[in-house]
Amino acid sequence: MNRKKLDYASAGVDIAAADKAKAKIKELAKTTFNRSVLSEIGSFGGFFKPDLGGIRNPVLVSSSDGVGTKLKLAFMSNRHNTIGEDIVNHCVNDILVHGAKPLFFLDYIATGKLKPETVVSIIEGIARGCQKAGMALIGGETAEMPDFYQPGEYDLAGFIVGIVEQDKIINGERIAEGDILIGLASNGLHTNGYSLARKSVFDVAGMKFDDYVESVGMSIGAALLVTHKSYLYPVGRLLDEYNIKGMAHITGGGIAGNLIRILPENMRAVIRKKAWVVPTIFQFIRQAGSIHDSAMYQAFNMGIGYILVVSEKDAVRISDSLKALGETPYIIGEIERGKRDVVLREA
């Protein structure tokens, strides 16, 4: 009995397609390289010799994350060139809250059947985000796992390493009664709340990706795919000039779930919900799914993507500096003495 001999291709793994994708990935990664990168893409490890730039007591700050079910929007639209920038900016913001400057980035892409053009499109976004952040994409992993993912779907994760002077680490421990909370406007959902958003607009309201929303000024799909904003440029410019006591990146869990992570045990943050205008996209999602207000604030950033905690005497100057840098800052609340908590008030 003659049996056809098995090989990797018959098992569903296309090595030739993977090699094609990796060749293009090398080209894209090189566009992010600087003199600190000592290795080529394709080595077993990435080599990075940091320029300490006068830092006496360097501390490395790292973070890893994904973009959640925002990926479903990329699958629906077959638009994959922004989702990579989403994960880069998310990770940049996560280490920025500690005052860290990004050094290098690695990615992980896993799929059932590898399509070189899709992988390259994802990496284009990652490379673009890395270039804007001034950091190098020095490696990653592209895994092809047949039967593990649905056709046309993939998962994406990112890993970032940054650096900060030890005595300039920002962790919230100096937050005190009377400090002011400055919120920076988001440009949409960023990378959180997409399971609820998709349920609301596509399942409950029965909308399609390309359905136009008059109040938002674009299709619902385009509005949901808006790239996660990076706060590196404006906030980075402030770190050496002002006394920033604490910062929070508003991601999963909303304002309350993230701000509480930096509060000392005997301090609570009081947020005034009317201090800023909630963007139309959130209002539309709420109405489309008849979502309770508390659930909205738990799942979404509601228009505030990043929060700074500063001394009252510095608040106006910092707010003015942020405006000069093109940001939309809001004075959204203050710190009070009390049990560690975040309180959202209507007025």
N, C-alpha and C positions, 0 to 999 in steps of 0.2 A: 504494500500500500504506500503510494507516494503522497507525502504531505508537504505542503508549502512551508518552507522554513520561516519562522518568525523573525522579524527585525523590529527596530524601534518605530519605523514608519507604519507597519501593520498594526502596532499597538496604539497608534494615534499620535505619535510625537514626530513632528517634522523638523529634523535637525537642520536641513537646508534653509528652511524659513527662519529658524532661530538665528542661524549664522548671518543671514541677510539683515535681520533686524539689529543684531549686535554691531554690525559694521556701521550702520547709520547712527546707532546710539553713540558709538565712539566719536563720530564727527560732531554730534550735538554736544556731548560732554566736554569736548576740547574747547568749545566756545566759552565755557565757564572757568577754564583753568587759569591759575595765576602762578607766580613763582614759588608758592608754597607746595604745589602739587608735584610729587616726585615719582609718580607712577602713571602708567597708562591704564585705560579701562580694559579689563580682561584679565588682570592679574588676580591672584587669589585674595589679595587685600589691597586697599587703597592707602597710599603713603602721603602724609601731609605734614610738612614742617612749618608750624605756625610762626608768623612774624609777630613777636610779642609787643612790638611797638612801644617799648618802655614800661610795659606792665611788670611790676615787681613781684606780685604774688598772684599768678594767674590761676583761675579756677575754670575748669571746663563745665559747661552747662549743656545737657543733652535732653532730647525729647523725641518721642515717636508717636505717630498718629496716622489716621486714615481719613477719608472724606465721607464715610458712611454711605447711606443710600442715595446721596447725590449722584453716585455712579449710575443709578437707574435712569436719570435724565440723560446722561451721555449715551446709554444704550438705546433709549427711545429715539433720540435725535440723530444718532450716529455722528455726534460731534465729540471728539476726544482731545482736542488741542487746548482746552482750558482747564480740564480736571487736574492736570499735573501742576499747574500754577496754583490751584486751590490748595493742594497738600503742602507745597513749599511755603506759601504765605501763612497757612495755619501753623506750621511748625516754627516759622520765624517769630510769629507773635507770641507763641508759647514760651520761648526762651527770652524774648525781649522784656517780658514782665519782670525778669530778674536783672535787667540791665545788661544782658549779654549780647555781644556782637556775633553774628553767624560766621562760621568758618567753612564748614563743608557739609554736604548732604549726600545721602544714599537713598535709593528707592527700591521698592519691591513690587513687582507686577506678577500676578498669577492668573492664568487663564486655562480653559480647557483645550481649545484649539488656537494656536498662535497665529495671528494675522499680522505680518510685519508692518503693514501700513497703519494699523491701529496702535501698535506699540510705539512706533516712531512718532505718531501724533501725540501720544501721551508724553513722551520724553521731550518733545518740542515745548510743551507747556512747562515741564519741570525745568528745562534749561533756561527758558525765559524768566521764570521766577528766580532761579539762582543768579542769573545775570543781574537782575534788578536789585537783589539783596547783596551783591558783591561777594558771593560765596561760590565755592567750587562743587560741582557734581563729580565725585571721585569714584563712584561705584554703585553697585546694586545687584539685583537678581531678577531675572525674567524666567518664571517657572511655567512650563507647559504640563498640565495635569489632566489628561483625558478623563472624561466621565465625572469630573469633580465639579465643574462649573457648567451652567447652561450655555448653549451655543450663543456666541456673541457677547458673553459676559466675562468680567474679570474682576479682580480685586487689586487695590492700590494702597500702598502704605509708604510713609516716608520717615527717615531718621535724620536728625540734625544735631550737629555739635557746634557750640559757640563758646565764647570766652569772655570773662569779666575779671576785673581787678577785685581781689577778695574783699577789700574794705569798701567797695562800691556795689556789692551785692544788694539788691532790693528784694526784701522778703516780707515787708509789712510790719516788722517788729517795732518800728518807730511810730506807727500810727497812733494818734492821740485824740482825745476829746477836742472837738472844735475843728478838726481837719475837714477840708472840702473835697467833694467828689466831682471830678470833671469827666463827663462822658464824651467819647468821640463817636461820631456818626458812623454807622455801618452803611454798606452799599447794597444790602439785601440780606438773605438768609445766611450768607457765608457758607459754612459746611455743616450746619446743624438744623435739626427739626424736619428733615426731609421725609421721614416716614409719615409724620402727621400731615405735612404739606401735600404729599402725593395722595394720601388717603382723602384729604379734603377736596382737592381740585379735580382729581382724575376719577376717583371711585364715587364719592358722594355727589359732586357737582357734574360728573360725566363729561368733563372737558377733554379736549385733545391737546397735544403738545403745541401745535401751531395756532390754537385759538387766540384771537387778539383780545386783549383786555384794555378797554378804553381808558379806565382810570389809571392804569399802570403805564400806558403808552407803548406797549410792546406785547408780543405773544406771551402767554403764561409760561411756556417752556423757556423762552429767552430770559424772562424775569427770574426764573428759578435757577438758571445756569450762570447768572452774573458771578464773576470771579471773586472769591474771598479776598477781602482787602488786606493789604499789609500796612502796618503802622510803623514800620522800621524807620522810614525817612523822617517823619515829623517828630516822633518820640525820641529817636536817636539824637536829633539835634538839640533836644532839651536836657539830656542826661548830664552833660558837663556844666550846664549853666544854672540849673535849678535843683532844689532839694525835693526830689520825688520820693515820697515815703512808701508808696505801694502802688502796684499796677495789677490789673486783672484783664485777661483775654476772655471775652464773653462767648463761650462755646456751649456745648451740651450742658443743660441745667439752667440756662438763662442767666440773668443778672444775679439773682440770689444764690444760685448754686455755684457760681464761680467767684463772686466777690467775697463770700464767706471764707474762702480758702486762704486769704491773706490777712484776716482780721485777728488781732490779739484776743485773748480769752475774755477780757473785761471791756471790750468795745463792740458796739453795734453800728451798722450803717443804716441810715434812714434815707430812702430814695423817694423822690417826688415824681410820680409817673407823668404829671402834666408839665414837667420841666422841658420836655422835648416833644416834637411832633412825630408820632409813630408813622413810618413810611406806608404808603398805600398798599404795597404788596402784602403786608401783614394784615391789614384791614380786610383785604380781599380774601385771603386764606381763611380768616376767622369767619367771615360771612358765608363763604362757600360751604364750609363744613359745620356751621353753627357751633363753633368751638368756644368753650367757656374761657373767660378772660384769664383766669388763673392758669389754665392749661397752656395758653399762648405764652405767658411770661415764663413758664417752666421749660418750654421747648425751644423758644426762639430768643434771639437777642433783642427783638422788638425795636431795632433801630440804633442800639448802642452796642458797638462792636468791641470797645476797649475802654477801660476806666482807669483814671489816675487819681491817687489820693495825695493831696498836697496841703501844706500849711495855709491857713486862711489868708495870711499876709502875702502869699505868693500866688493865690488863685487867679486874680485878675490879670496879672502880668503873664502867667503861663497860658491863660486862655487867649490873650491877645497874641502871644507868640504863635500859638497853634493856628489861629486865624490867618496870620501872616504867612504861614507855611501851607495854606490852602485847605486846612481842616475845618470841620464844623463842630466846635466844642460846645457843650452845654454844662452849666452848673446844675447837677442833678440831685445833690443831697449833701449830707454832712455826717460826721462821726459823733456819736453820743456815747457816754459811759453807760454800761449795762451788760447784760448777758450777751455773749457772742451770738450775733444774729444779723440778718439783713431784712429790713422791713420796707415793704413797698406800699407807699401811701398814695391815695388818690389825689391829694392836693398838697 
